[in-house]
Amino acid sequence: MAHIRGIAKITAARETGDAPLIIGNSLVFGNVCGKVLVEGNVLPNRSVENQTQELLVFRGGDSIHKVNESKEKTKSKKQPER
């Protein structure tokens, strides 16, 4: 259901090769680059760029949220019972 219109650009980040994902009823008229999940409208003359490997979630307006995708789990050592 998403639409890319006008002079919009959807590009992968040069540094990481990650590309945006546009979902839902999103409308993109601006530029989106890198590992960005778009769930809203990107208006003309607006750029949402991410050159890192962290996921950014864009919901429209100025709403940009970083998502920590670290899957490393630290194992806690079980203390011996006394």
Backbone as JSON, one array per atom type, in Angstrom:
{
  "sequence": "MAHIRGIAKITAARETGDAPLIIGNSLVFGNVCGKVLVEGNVLPNRSVENQTQELLVFRGGDSIHKVNESKEKTKSKKQPER",
  "N": [[0.81, -1.2, 0.0], [2.16, 1.15, 0.23], [3.42, 4.22, -1.22], [5.66, 5.68, -3.5], [6.54, 8.76, -4.62], [6.81, 11.59, -6.92], [9.91, 13.32, -6.87], [11.25, 11.55, -5.28], [13.82, 9.69, -3.55], [15.01, 6.51, -2.91], [17.45, 4.89, -1.36], [20.25, 2.67, -0.8], [22.58, 2.66, 1.94], [25.86, 3.81, 1.49], [28.04, 3.06, 3.11], [27.16, 0.81, 4.59], [25.46, -0.72, 3.01], [22.87, -1.23, 3.6], [19.38, -1.06, 2.98], [16.38, 1.0, 2.84], [13.11, 0.21, 4.24], [9.88, 0.46, 3.28], [6.71, 0.65, 4.59], [3.2, -0.26, 5.13], [0.72, 2.28, 4.84], [2.37, 4.28, 3.89], [3.6, 7.31, 2.48], [6.01, 8.52, 0.33], [7.73, 11.29, -0.53], [10.07, 12.54, -0.3], [13.55, 11.97, 0.5], [15.01, 8.85, 1.36], [17.42, 7.0, 3.02], [19.52, 4.26, 3.72], [19.44, 2.07, 6.64], [16.45, 2.2, 7.4], [13.22, 2.09, 8.67], [10.23, 2.93, 7.39], [7.23, 4.13, 8.47], [5.39, 6.03, 8.02], [4.73, 9.28, 6.59], [7.01, 10.74, 4.36], [7.74, 13.84, 3.65], [7.96, 16.2, 0.82], [11.19, 17.61, 0.15], [12.32, 16.63, 2.47], [14.66, 14.68, 4.23], [15.59, 11.48, 5.31], [18.14, 9.94, 6.67], [20.39, 7.28, 7.28], [23.43, 6.19, 8.12], [24.44, 4.21, 9.64], [24.54, 0.91, 11.2], [22.5, 0.55, 12.92], [19.0, 0.25, 13.37], [16.71, 2.66, 12.26], [13.55, 3.98, 12.99], [11.07, 5.59, 11.3], [8.28, 7.56, 11.69], [6.95, 9.62, 10.55], [6.67, 13.24, 10.33], [8.78, 14.62, 12.73], [9.5, 12.36, 13.99], [11.72, 10.14, 14.84], [13.13, 7.12, 15.7], [15.64, 5.26, 17.3], [16.42, 1.84, 17.13], [17.52, -0.65, 19.18], [19.21, -3.31, 18.11], [20.81, -5.25, 19.11], [21.63, -8.51, 19.66], [23.1, -9.84, 21.38], [23.39, -11.66, 24.27], [24.1, -11.47, 27.6], [25.41, -13.91, 29.59], [24.64, -14.7, 32.79], [26.62, -15.72, 35.42], [25.91, -18.38, 37.49], [25.76, -18.09, 40.89], [27.41, -19.95, 43.38], [25.57, -21.84, 45.78], [25.35, -21.2, 49.26]],
  "CA": [[0.0, 0.0, 0.0], [3.03, 2.33, 0.26], [3.62, 4.89, -2.5], [6.84, 6.53, -3.67], [6.07, 9.69, -5.65], [7.57, 12.81, -7.18], [11.35, 13.16, -7.08], [11.74, 10.81, -4.12], [14.94, 8.78, -3.74], [15.13, 5.45, -1.91], [18.78, 4.35, -1.66], [21.01, 1.96, 0.23], [23.71, 3.41, 2.49], [27.14, 3.42, 0.88], [28.92, 2.44, 4.09], [26.67, -0.48, 5.1], [24.71, -1.45, 2.0], [21.5, -1.44, 4.08], [18.37, -0.29, 2.25], [15.17, 1.29, 3.59], [11.9, -0.59, 4.08], [8.72, 1.34, 3.34], [5.6, -0.26, 4.86], [1.89, 0.29, 5.45], [0.15, 3.3, 3.94], [3.35, 5.36, 3.84], [3.8, 8.09, 1.26], [7.35, 9.07, 0.34], [7.98, 12.3, -1.54], [11.43, 13.01, -0.03], [14.65, 11.02, 0.34], [15.24, 7.92, 2.45], [18.67, 6.31, 2.74], [20.08, 3.43, 4.77], [18.62, 1.13, 7.39], [15.34, 2.98, 7.94], [11.88, 1.53, 8.52], [9.32, 4.06, 7.26], [5.84, 3.78, 8.79], [4.64, 7.29, 7.93], [4.93, 10.05, 5.37], [8.21, 11.55, 4.19], [7.27, 14.94, 2.81], [8.96, 16.76, -0.1], [12.32, 18.34, 0.73], [12.68, 16.01, 3.76], [15.57, 13.54, 4.08], [15.8, 10.61, 6.46], [19.34, 9.2, 6.3], [21.04, 6.5, 8.33], [24.65, 5.57, 7.61], [24.9, 3.24, 10.63], [23.87, -0.38, 11.11], [21.36, 0.56, 13.82], [17.74, 0.51, 12.69], [15.94, 3.86, 12.6], [12.14, 3.89, 12.64], [10.52, 6.92, 10.99], [6.82, 7.48, 11.68], [6.4, 10.86, 10.01], [7.03, 14.44, 11.09], [10.16, 14.56, 13.23], [9.52, 11.18, 14.85], [12.72, 9.15, 14.45], [13.51, 6.34, 16.87], [16.66, 4.23, 17.12], [16.04, 0.55, 17.69], [18.7, -1.44, 19.53], [19.02, -4.65, 17.59], [21.84, -6.12, 19.65], [21.08, -9.79, 20.09], [24.03, -10.47, 22.31], [22.85, -11.79, 25.62], [25.16, -11.79, 28.54], [25.04, -15.0, 30.47], [25.07, -14.46, 34.17], [27.13, -16.93, 36.06], [25.15, -18.73, 38.68], [26.58, -18.07, 42.1], [27.23, -21.19, 44.17], [24.76, -21.68, 46.97], [26.14, -21.36, 50.49]],
  "C": [[0.86, 1.27, 0.0], [3.2, 2.89, -1.14], [4.86, 5.76, -2.44], [6.51, 7.45, -4.85], [7.04, 10.85, -5.84], [9.03, 12.53, -7.45], [12.0, 12.45, -5.89], [12.91, 9.91, -4.52], [14.96, 7.79, -2.58], [16.45, 4.76, -2.24], [19.37, 3.6, -0.48], [22.16, 2.85, 0.71], [24.99, 2.91, 1.85], [28.01, 2.62, 1.85], [28.48, 1.03, 4.48], [25.97, -1.33, 4.06], [23.27, -1.71, 2.4], [20.54, -0.51, 3.35], [17.14, -0.05, 3.12], [14.06, 0.28, 3.31], [10.73, 0.35, 4.29], [7.49, 0.45, 3.5], [4.3, 0.5, 5.09], [1.39, 1.24, 4.39], [1.07, 4.49, 3.8], [3.36, 6.03, 2.47], [5.18, 8.72, 1.35], [7.5, 10.02, -0.85], [9.4, 12.84, -1.41], [12.45, 11.91, -0.24], [14.8, 10.16, 1.58], [16.46, 7.08, 2.09], [19.1, 5.49, 3.95], [19.06, 2.56, 5.47], [17.53, 1.89, 8.14], [14.04, 2.23, 7.66], [10.92, 2.71, 8.51], [7.9, 3.55, 7.47], [4.95, 5.02, 8.71], [4.96, 7.99, 6.63], [6.23, 10.84, 5.43], [7.86, 12.63, 3.18], [8.35, 15.44, 1.86], [9.99, 17.59, 0.65], [12.71, 17.83, 2.12], [13.58, 14.82, 3.46], [15.67, 12.79, 5.4], [16.97, 9.71, 6.07], [19.92, 8.49, 7.51], [22.23, 5.79, 7.72], [25.22, 4.56, 8.6], [24.18, 1.92, 10.42], [22.72, -0.5, 12.11], [20.1, 0.89, 13.02], [17.12, 1.81, 13.19], [14.51, 3.63, 12.14], [11.62, 5.31, 12.47], [9.02, 6.79, 10.85], [6.17, 8.75, 11.14], [6.76, 12.05, 10.89], [8.5, 14.4, 11.47], [10.36, 13.34, 14.11], [10.49, 10.13, 14.31], [13.17, 8.44, 15.72], [14.59, 5.33, 16.5], [16.17, 2.96, 17.78], [17.3, -0.24, 17.94], [18.46, -2.88, 19.1], [20.04, -5.64, 18.13], [21.2, -7.39, 20.18], [22.01, -10.52, 21.03], [23.39, -10.51, 23.69], [24.0, -12.16, 26.53], [24.65, -12.87, 29.48], [25.54, -14.69, 31.86], [25.49, -15.78, 34.78], [26.33, -17.17, 37.33], [26.09, -18.82, 39.86], [26.35, -19.37, 42.86], [26.43, -20.9, 45.43], [25.62, -21.93, 48.2], [25.32, -21.98, 51.57]]
}
